[in-house]
């Protein structure tokens, strides 16, 4: 699976959790300016969980982020791969 100039996200806007973003594939490439993000924007909810599972995970000038702007937790990011290759990746957690 390859994402280029793409965005996948889940947001909590109230008291519930932001949900689960789960991507499973033999190979995952987050290409130029791609973003996978979970966040809690308003209310008291948690951002949720972000899971990427692949044999090969490639990050090229892309963003993996979790954040909260509320009292909720920023969430969990789980990366599972045999090989991870990164060229200018950005990992961000904002509390």
Buried (B, 14 or more C-beta within 10 A) or exposed (E): EEBEEBEBBBBBEEEBBBBEBEBEBEEBBBBEBBBBBBBBBEEEBBBBBBBBBBEBBBBBBBBBBBBBBBEBBBBBBEBEBEEBEBEEBEEEEEE
